[in-house]
Amino acid sequence: MPFDAMNDTSDEALLVLYGNGDNAAAKALALRLTPKILGLALRLLGGDRAEAEDVAQDAMLRLWKQAGEWRQGEAKVTTWLYRVVSNLCIDRRRKMRSSSIDEIAEPTDGAPSALAVMQNKARLSALDMALQTLPDRQREAVVLRHIEELANPEIAEIMNIGVEAVESLTARGKRALKIALTRRKNELGYEDDEPNA
Amino acid sequence: MNWGMKMTNPMPEKDNDAMLDDLFAVARAETVPPGDDLMRRIMADAMEQGAGAGMPAPVQQIPWLTSIKEMIGGWTAVGGLATATATGLWMGISPPAAVEDFTASYYLTVSADSNEATIDSLLGFDTLILEEDA
């Protein structure tokens, strides 16, 4: 199949094509899915880019290995992949906790010139730090619901829990985030700031 | 949202919600383009895995004994064939008396121990039948 024609092809169909030896399908899938899972891994790992990239590569490798056995209609590729990424991030966080969590608390900053960009980075950094204070499952549920904007039933499938449990986790997670972030509202410019979105 | 207004302390709950919603929006808006190195690593993995997945399955060489076994119907058939062969061989070497008497009378063959001539009527079997019927 020509590469351009793959834009309209579903993830599942591309994976099956790759399983049948179509390397162009793999390229289309990688370009489509890697930014998504990299973003998710970044949020779950507190903005640690190197760790997030390793997770993204590992998750995609598992997807390639799965291609030959993939059966269309059973699961969405993204759902399966998000589950893999979430589990890999939880594993990595456990390992990091046992070494040094402080090293991932402060994300590296470049040299932004515009004030707005700097403020966004500061806010993103604050959100990442606050997310790191949540228990693993709460953080996972909050990120999937409010940043990845997935529906609760899909989150339930990813996390292998019920929809009610997802709602409970996201509610508790948001409460904890608000408490953590309220202390930094002045620093983040939420008193006399223009809307961001 | 309540942007632009001075917030009181403690911050009202709805402002906390607005702040959190805005932070989520900032996170959503952040584009995370994968670097070239990461994409190269991912595609290298895909090629490596795909090299095995895309190849046709090798043709399996079947041993001649196995192919004969499969041709005649598996181990059950092989067992039956072996039993029939052994029985036939045994009957040829040491036939039971009843069988020997029957074959002797059927072919009109006398014992080799006697000095009488052996009459082999096998070639004239049809004629013999016709004569008996008449």
Chai-1 contact restraints between the chains, C-beta under 6 A:
chainA,res_idxA,chainB,res_idxB,connection_type,confidence,min_distance_angstrom,max_distance_angstrom,comment,restraint_id
A,G19,B,A53,contact,1.0,0.0,6.0,A-B,restraint_1
A,G21,B,G54,contact,1.0,0.0,6.0,A-B,restraint_2
A,N23,B,G50,contact,1.0,0.0,6.0,A-B,restraint_3
A,A26,B,A46,contact,1.0,0.0,6.0,A-B,restraint_4
A,A30,B,I42,contact,1.0,0.0,6.0,A-B,restraint_5
A,T34,B,P34,contact,1.0,0.0,6.0,A-B,restraint_6
A,P35,B,V32,contact,1.0,0.0,6.0,A-B,restraint_7
A,P35,B,P34,contact,1.0,0.0,6.0,A-B,restraint_8
A,L38,B,V32,contact,1.0,0.0,6.0,A-B,restraint_9
A,L38,B,P34,contact,1.0,0.0,6.0,A-B,restraint_10
A,G39,B,V32,contact,1.0,0.0,6.0,A-B,restraint_11
A,L42,B,V32,contact,1.0,0.0,6.0,A-B,restraint_12
A,E53,B,L38,contact,1.0,0.0,6.0,A-B,restraint_13
A,Q57,B,R41,contact,1.0,0.0,6.0,A-B,restraint_14
A,Q57,B,I42,contact,1.0,0.0,6.0,A-B,restraint_15
A,M60,B,I42,contact,1.0,0.0,6.0,A-B,restraint_16
A,L61,B,D45,contact,1.0,0.0,6.0,A-B,restraint_17
A,W64,B,D45,contact,1.0,0.0,6.0,A-B,restraint_18
A,W64,B,A46,contact,1.0,0.0,6.0,A-B,restraint_19
A,W64,B,Q49,contact,1.0,0.0,6.0,A-B,restraint_20
A,K65,B,Q49,contact,1.0,0.0,6.0,A-B,restraint_21
A,G68,B,A53,contact,1.0,0.0,6.0,A-B,restraint_22
A,N120,B,V26,contact,1.0,0.0,6.0,A-B,restraint_23
A,R123,B,L23,contact,1.0,0.0,6.0,A-B,restraint_24
A,R123,B,V26,contact,1.0,0.0,6.0,A-B,restraint_25
A,L124,B,V26,contact,1.0,0.0,6.0,A-B,restraint_26
A,L127,B,L23,contact,1.0,0.0,6.0,A-B,restraint_27
A,L127,B,A27,contact,1.0,0.0,6.0,A-B,restraint_28
A,H146,B,F24,contact,1.0,0.0,6.0,A-B,restraint_29
A,I147,B,F24,contact,1.0,0.0,6.0,A-B,restraint_30
A,I147,B,A27,contact,1.0,0.0,6.0,A-B,restraint_31
A,I147,B,R28,contact,1.0,0.0,6.0,A-B,restraint_32
A,L177,B,L20,contact,1.0,0.0,6.0,A-B,restraint_33
A,K178,B,N16,contact,1.0,0.0,6.0,A-B,restraint_34
A,K178,B,L20,contact,1.0,0.0,6.0,A-B,restraint_35
A,T182,B,M11,contact,1.0,0.0,6.0,A-B,restraint_36
A,T182,B,N16,contact,1.0,0.0,6.0,A-B,restraint_37
A,Y190,B,M19,contact,1.0,0.0,6.0,A-B,restraint_38
A,E191,B,M7,contact,1.0,0.0,6.0,A-B,restraint_39
A,P195,B,M1,contact,1.0,0.0,6.0,A-B,restraint_40
A,P195,B,W3,contact,1.0,0.0,6.0,A-B,restraint_41
A,N196,B,D22,contact,1.0,0.0,6.0,A-B,restraint_42
A,N196,B,V26,contact,1.0,0.0,6.0,A-B,restraint_43
A,A197,B,A25,contact,1.0,0.0,6.0,A-B,restraint_44
